């Protein structure tokens, strides 16, 4: 069973930066074939895709974070990262790590990111 554990959330002022990490276990050597993604959910809103990265390294971003966030992965460490720069109050949400393989989704427990104005 795949387990995903996020870390790196916290409170930051607008314009600041945070780096989220998501460590995967239970994938064995198959982590590299997973499409990994970061989603977020603010109170009263639906969960939305923030960024994703395929096993080949192709990336996709929500329009609202393009140019500010960068997703990356280290297959040797079974870890995916989300570097968040120029943070805005509207980026405040719980951020979830997602791993997808063969149509099966796995989720982390989420980490809170709060951006103060």
LOKENU-846775 format. One line per 5 residues: number of its first residue (from 1); their letters; for each residue x, z, y of N, C-alpha, C, O. Coordinates in Angstrom, 1 decimal, always signed. Each point is the difference from the previous one (the first is absolute). Layout:
// LOKENU-846775
NUM = a = X/Z/Y/X/Z/Y/X/Z/Y/X/Z/Y ~ ... $
This chain:
// LOKENU-846775
1 = xxxxx = +0.8/+0.0/-1.2/-0.8/+0.0/+1.2/+0.9/+0.0/+1.2/+0.9/+0.8/+0.2 ~ -1.3/-1.7/+0.8/+0.8/-0.1/+1.2/-0.3/+1.1/+0.9/-1.2/+0.3/+0.3 ~ +2.2/+0.3/+0.3/-0.2/+1.0/+1.0/+0.7/-0.4/+1.3/+1.2/-0.4/-0.1 ~ -1.9/+0.5/+1.2/+0.6/-0.3/+1.3/+0.0/+1.2/+0.9/-1.0/+0.7/+0.1 ~ +2.1/-0.4/+0.5/+0.1/+1.2/+0.9/+0.6/-0.4/+1.3/+1.1/-0.5/+0.1 $
6 = xxxxx = -2.0/+0.7/+1.0/+0.4/-0.3/+1.3/+0.7/+1.1/+0.7/-0.2/+1.2/-0.4 ~ +1.1/-1.5/+1.3/+0.6/+1.0/+0.9/+0.4/-0.6/+1.3/+0.0/-1.2/+0.2 ~ +0.2/+2.1/+0.8/+0.5/-0.5/+1.3/-1.0/+0.0/+1.1/+0.3/-0.3/+1.2 ~ -1.5/+0.7/-1.5/-1.0/+0.0/+1.1/+0.3/+1.2/+0.9/+0.8/+0.9/-0.3 ~ -1.6/-0.8/+1.4/+0.2/+1.1/+0.9/-0.7/-0.3/+1.4/-0.7/-0.9/+0.1 $
11 = xxxxx = +1.1/+1.7/+0.8/-0.5/-0.1/+1.4/+1.1/-0.6/+0.9/+1.2/+0.4/-0.1 ~ -1.5/-1.4/+0.8/+1.0/-0.7/+0.9/-0.7/-0.4/+1.3/-1.2/-0.3/+0.0 ~ +1.9/+0.2/+1.0/-0.5/-0.4/+1.3/-0.1/-1.6/+0.1/+0.7/-0.6/-0.8 ~ -1.6/+0.2/+1.6/-0.1/-1.5/+0.1/+1.3/-0.6/+0.4/+0.7/+0.5/+0.9 ~ -0.4/-1.6/-1.5/+1.3/-0.7/+0.2/+1.1/+0.4/-0.9/+1.0/-0.6/-0.1 $
16 = xxxxx = -1.3/+1.7/-0.7/+1.0/+0.4/-1.0/+0.0/-0.7/-1.3/-0.8/-1.0/-0.1 ~ +1.6/+1.4/-0.8/+0.1/-0.6/-1.3/-0.1/+1.0/-1.2/+0.3/+1.2/+0.2 ~ -0.8/-1.7/-1.3/+0.0/+0.7/-1.2/+0.3/-1.0/-1.2/-0.2/-1.2/+0.1 ~ +0.8/+1.8/-1.1/+0.2/-0.9/-1.2/-0.7/+0.7/-1.2/+0.3/+1.2/-0.4 ~ -1.2/-1.9/-0.2/-0.7/+0.5/-1.2/+0.7/-0.5/-1.2/+0.5/-1.1/-0.1 $
21 = xxxxx = -0.5/+1.9/-1.0/+0.6/-0.4/-1.3/-1.1/+0.2/-1.0/-0.8/+0.9/+0.1 ~ +0.9/-1.7/-1.2/-0.9/+0.1/-1.1/+0.8/-0.1/-1.3/+0.6/-1.1/-0.2 ~ -0.4/+2.1/-0.5/+0.7/+0.0/-1.3/-0.9/-0.2/-1.1/-1.0/+0.7/-0.2 ~ +1.3/-1.6/-0.7/-0.8/-0.3/-1.2/+0.6/+0.5/-1.2/+1.2/-0.1/-0.2 ~ -2.0/+0.6/-0.7/+0.5/+0.4/-1.3/-1.0/-0.5/-1.0/-1.2/-0.2/+0.3 $
26 = xxxxx = +1.7/+0.1/-1.6/-0.9/-0.4/-1.0/-0.1/-1.6/-0.2/-0.6/-0.5/-0.8 ~ +1.4/-0.2/+1.7/+0.0/-1.4/-0.1/+1.2/-0.5/-0.9/+0.0/-1.1/-0.4 ~ +0.9/+2.0/+0.2/+1.3/-0.4/-0.7/+0.7/-1.1/+0.8/+0.1/+0.1/+1.2 ~ +0.4/-1.0/-1.9/+0.7/-1.1/+0.6/-0.9/-1.1/+0.6/+0.4/-1.0/+0.5 ~ -1.7/+1.2/-0.7/-1.0/-1.0/+0.5/-0.4/+0.2/+1.4/-0.8/-0.8/+0.5 $
31 = xxxxx = +1.4/+1.7/+0.3/-0.4/+0.2/+1.4/+0.2/-1.2/+0.8/-0.8/-0.4/+0.9 ~ +1.8/-0.4/-1.3/+0.4/-1.1/+0.8/-1.1/-1.1/+0.0/+0.0/-0.9/+0.9 ~ -0.9/+0.9/-1.9/-1.0/-1.0/+0.0/-1.3/+0.4/+0.7/-0.9/-0.8/+0.2 ~ +0.9/+2.0/+0.3/-1.2/+0.5/+0.7/+0.0/-0.5/+1.4/+1.0/-0.1/+0.7 ~ -2.2/-0.3/-0.3/-0.2/-0.2/+1.4/-0.4/+1.4/+0.6/-0.9/+0.6/-0.4 $
36 = xxxxx = +1.7/-0.3/+1.4/-0.1/+1.4/+0.6/-0.6/-0.2/+1.4/+0.3/-0.9/+0.8 ~ -1.1/+1.9/-0.4/-0.7/-0.1/+1.3/-0.2/+1.3/+0.6/+0.0/+1.1/-0.6 ~ -0.1/-1.1/+1.9/-0.4/+1.2/+0.8/-1.4/-0.3/+0.6/-0.2/-1.0/+0.7 ~ -0.7/+2.0/-0.9/-1.3/-0.1/+0.6/-0.2/+1.3/+0.9/+0.8/+0.9/-0.1 ~ -1.8/-1.0/+1.0/-0.2/+1.2/+0.8/-1.5/+0.2/+0.2/-0.8/-1.0/-0.1 $
41 = xxxxx = +0.4/+2.2/+0.3/-1.4/+0.3/+0.2/-0.1/+1.1/+1.1/+0.5/+1.1/-0.2 ~ -1.2/-1.5/+1.3/-0.3/+0.9/+1.1/-1.4/+0.6/-0.2/-0.8/-0.6/-0.7 ~ +0.6/+1.8/+1.2/-1.4/+0.6/-0.2/-1.1/-1.0/+0.5/+0.1/-0.5/+1.1 ~ -1.1/+0.3/-2.0/-1.1/-0.8/+0.4/+0.2/-1.5/-0.2/-0.8/-0.8/+0.1 ~ +2.1/+0.5/-0.6/+0.3/-1.4/-0.2/+0.2/-0.3/-1.5/+0.3/+0.9/-0.7 $
46 = xxxxx = -0.3/-2.2/+0.4/+0.3/-0.4/-1.4/+1.5/-0.1/-0.1/+0.7/-0.1/+1.0 ~ -0.3/+0.2/-2.3/+1.4/-0.1/-0.3/+0.4/-1.5/+0.3/-0.7/-0.9/-0.4 ~ +1.9/+0.8/+1.1/+0.4/-1.4/+0.3/+1.5/-0.2/-0.4/+0.8/+0.9/+0.0 ~ -0.6/-2.2/-0.3/+1.4/-0.3/-0.4/+0.9/+0.0/+1.3/-0.4/-0.6/+1.0 ~ +1.5/+1.2/-1.1/+1.0/+0.0/+1.1/+1.1/-1.0/-0.3/+0.3/-0.8/+0.9 $
51 = xxxxx = +0.3/+0.9/-2.1/+1.1/-0.9/-0.3/+0.1/-0.1/-1.5/-0.4/+1.0/-0.7 ~ +0.9/-2.1/+0.2/+0.2/-0.2/-1.5/+1.3/-0.8/-0.2/+0.4/-0.8/+0.8 ~ +0.2/+1.1/-2.0/+1.2/-0.8/-0.4/-0.1/-0.3/-1.4/-0.3/+0.9/-0.9 ~ +0.5/-2.2/+0.5/+0.0/-0.4/-1.3/+1.3/+0.3/-0.8/+1.0/+0.4/+0.6 ~ -1.0/-0.7/-1.9/+1.2/+0.2/-0.7/+1.1/-0.9/+0.4/+1.2/+0.3/-0.1 $
56 = xxxxx = -1.6/-1.5/+0.7/+1.0/-0.9/+0.5/+0.4/+0.3/+1.4/+0.9/-0.7/+0.6 ~ -1.5/+1.7/+0.1/+0.5/+0.4/+1.3/-0.9/-0.6/+1.1/+0.3/+0.2/+1.2 ~ -1.3/-1.0/-1.5/-0.9/-0.5/+1.0/-0.8/+1.1/+0.6/-0.4/+0.9/-0.7 ~ +0.2/-1.0/+2.0/-0.7/+1.1/+0.7/-1.2/-0.5/+0.8/-0.1/-1.2/+0.3 ~ -0.8/+2.1/-0.1/-1.2/-0.3/+0.7/-0.4/+1.3/+0.8/+0.2/+1.1/-0.4 $
61 = xxxxx = -0.6/-1.4/+1.7/-0.3/+1.1/+0.9/-1.4/-0.1/+0.6/-0.4/-1.2/+0.3 ~ -0.2/+2.3/+0.0/-1.2/+0.0/+0.9/+0.4/-0.5/+1.4/+1.1/+0.3/+0.4 ~ -1.9/-1.0/+0.2/+0.3/-0.5/+1.4/+0.3/+1.1/+0.9/+0.9/-0.1/+0.9 ~ -1.5/+1.3/-1.1/+0.2/+1.1/+0.9/+1.3/+0.6/+0.0/+0.4/+0.8/+0.8 ~ +0.4/-1.1/-1.9/+1.3/+0.7/-0.2/+1.2/-1.0/+0.0/+1.1/+0.4/-0.1 $
66 = xxxxx = -1.5/-1.7/+0.2/+1.1/-1.0/+0.0/+1.0/+0.2/+1.1/-0.4/+0.2/+1.2 ~ +1.7/-0.3/-1.5/+1.0/+0.2/+1.0/+0.4/+1.5/+0.2/+1.0/+0.3/+0.7 ~ -1.8/+0.6/-1.2/+0.3/+1.5/+0.1/+0.3/+0.6/-1.3/+0.8/+0.9/+0.0 ~ -1.4/-1.3/-1.1/+0.2/+0.6/-1.3/+0.7/-0.9/-0.9/-0.1/-1.3/+0.1 ~ +0.9/+1.8/-1.0/+0.8/-0.8/-0.9/-0.1/+0.7/-1.4/+0.3/+1.2/-0.2 $
71 = xxxxx = -0.8/-2.0/-0.8/+0.0/+0.5/-1.4/+1.2/-0.5/-0.7/+0.4/-1.2/+0.2 ~ +0.1/+2.0/-1.1/+1.2/-0.4/-0.8/-0.1/+0.8/-1.3/-0.8/+0.9/-0.2 ~ +1.6/-1.4/-0.8/+0.0/+0.7/-1.3/+1.4/+0.0/-0.5/+0.8/-0.8/+0.3 ~ -0.5/+1.9/-1.1/+1.2/+0.1/-0.7/-0.3/+0.1/-1.5/-0.4/+1.1/-0.5 ~ +0.5/-2.2/-0.2/-0.5/+0.0/-1.4/+0.9/+0.9/-0.9/-0.4/+0.6/-1.0 $
76 = xxxxx = +1.7/-0.4/+1.4/+0.9/+0.9/-0.8/-0.5/+1.4/+0.1/+0.2/+0.8/-0.9 ~ -0.9/-0.4/+2.0/-0.5/+1.4/+0.2/-1.5/+0.1/-0.2/-0.5/+1.1/+0.2 ~ -0.1/-2.2/-0.6/-1.5/+0.0/-0.2/-0.7/+0.6/+1.2/-0.9/+0.8/-0.1 ~ +1.3/-1.3/+1.3/-0.5/+0.6/+1.3/-0.3/-1.2/+0.9/+0.7/-1.0/+0.1 ~ -1.8/+1.3/+0.7/-0.4/-1.0/+1.0/+0.0/+0.8/+1.3/-0.4/+1.2/+0.0 $
81 = xxxxx = +0.7/-1.8/+1.1/+0.1/+0.7/+1.3/-0.9/-0.7/+1.0/-0.3/-1.2/-0.1 ~ -0.1/+1.9/+1.1/-0.7/-0.6/+1.2/+0.7/+0.6/+1.2/-0.2/+1.2/+0.4 ~ +0.9/-2.0/+0.3/+0.6/+0.4/+1.3/-0.9/-0.3/+1.1/-0.5/-1.1/+0.2 ~ +0.1/+2.1/+0.5/-1.0/-0.1/+1.1/+0.6/+0.3/+1.3/+0.4/+1.1/+0.3 ~ -0.3/-2.1/+0.6/+0.6/+0.2/+1.3/-1.1/-0.3/+1.1/-1.1/-0.5/-0.3 $
86 = xxxxx = +1.4/+1.0/+1.5/-1.0/-0.2/+1.1/-1.4/+0.5/-0.4/-0.9/-0.7/+0.3 ~ +0.9/+1.8/-0.8/-1.3/+0.5/-0.5/-1.0/+0.3/+1.1/+0.4/+0.4/+1.1 ~ -1.7/-0.7/-1.4/-1.1/+0.2/+1.0/-1.0/+1.0/-0.6/+0.0/+0.3/-1.2 ~ -0.7/+0.3/+2.1/-1.0/+1.0/-0.4/-1.0/-0.6/-1.1/-0.5/+0.7/-0.9 ~ +0.2/-2.0/+1.1/-0.9/-0.6/-1.0/+0.6/-0.2/-1.4/-0.7/-0.5/-0.9 $
91 = xxxxx = +2.0/+0.8/+0.8/+0.6/-0.1/-1.3/-0.2/+1.3/-0.8/+0.3/+0.1/-1.2 ~ -0.9/+0.9/+1.8/-0.3/+1.3/-0.6/-1.0/-0.3/-1.2/-1.1/-0.5/+0.2 ~ +1.5/+1.0/-1.4/-0.8/-0.2/-1.2/+0.7/+0.7/-1.1/+1.2/+0.5/+0.1 ~ -1.8/-0.5/-1.3/+0.6/+0.4/-1.2/+0.5/-1.3/-0.6/-0.7/-1.0/-0.2 ~ +2.0/+0.9/-0.2/+0.6/-1.1/-0.5/+0.2/+0.1/-1.5/+0.5/+1.0/-0.5 $
96 = xxxxx = -1.0/-2.0/-0.2/+0.0/+0.0/-1.5/+1.0/-1.1/-0.5/+0.0/-1.1/+0.5 ~ +0.7/+1.5/-1.5/+0.8/-1.0/-0.8/-0.8/-0.6/-1.1/-0.8/+0.7/-0.7 ~ +0.9/-2.0/+0.5/-0.7/-0.7/-1.1/+1.0/-0.8/-0.8/+0.9/-0.7/+0.5 ~ -1.1/+0.7/-1.8/+0.8/-0.8/-0.9/-1.0/-0.9/-0.8/-1.0/+0.6/-0.6 ~ +1.3/-1.9/+0.5/-1.0/-0.8/-0.8/+0.8/-0.9/-1.0/+1.0/-0.6/+0.4 $
101 = xxxxx = -1.5/+0.6/-1.6/+0.6/-0.8/-1.0/-1.1/-0.4/-1.0/-0.7/+0.8/-0.5 ~ +0.7/-2.1/+0.2/-1.0/-0.5/-0.9/-1.4/+0.4/+0.3/-0.9/+0.3/-0.8 ~ +0.6/-0.3/+2.1/-1.3/+0.3/+0.5/-0.4/+1.5/+0.0/-1.1/+0.4/+0.4 ~ +2.0/+0.5/-0.8/-0.2/+1.4/+0.0/+0.6/+0.7/+1.2/+1.2/-0.2/+0.3 ~ -2.0/+1.0/+0.4/+0.5/+0.7/+1.2/+0.4/+1.4/-0.3/-0.7/+0.7/-0.8 $
106 = xxxxx = +1.7/-0.2/+1.4/+0.4/+1.4/+0.0/+0.2/+0.5/+1.4/+0.4/-0.8/+0.9 ~ -0.8/+2.0/-0.6/+0.0/+0.6/+1.3/+0.7/+1.3/+0.1/+0.0/+0.8/-1.0 ~ +0.7/-0.6/+2.1/+0.6/+1.3/+0.3/-1.1/+0.9/+0.6/-1.1/-0.4/+0.2 ~ +1.5/+1.6/+0.1/-0.9/+1.0/+0.5/-0.2/-0.1/+1.5/-0.9/+0.6/+0.6 ~ +1.8/-1.3/+0.1/-0.1/-0.2/+1.4/+0.9/+0.9/+0.8/+0.3/+1.1/-0.4 $
111 = xxxxx = +0.1/-1.5/+1.6/+0.8/+0.8/+0.9/-0.6/-0.2/+1.4/-0.2/-1.1/+0.4 ~ +0.1/+2.2/+0.3/-0.6/-0.1/+1.3/+1.0/-0.4/+1.1/+1.1/+0.5/+0.0 ~ -1.5/-1.5/+0.8/+0.8/-0.4/+1.2/-0.9/+0.3/+1.2/-1.1/-0.6/+0.1 ~ +1.6/+1.3/+0.8/-0.7/+0.3/+1.2/+0.9/-0.3/+1.2/+1.1/+0.4/+0.1 ~ -1.6/-1.3/+0.8/+0.7/-0.4/+1.2/-0.7/+0.5/+1.2/-1.2/-0.3/+0.3 $
116 = xx = +1.9/+1.1/+0.5/-0.6/+0.6/+1.2/+0.3/-0.9/+1.2/+1.0/-0.6/+0.1 ~ -1.9/+0.7/+0.8/+0.1/-0.9/+1.2/+0.7/+0.8/+1.1/+0.3/-0.5/+1.1 $
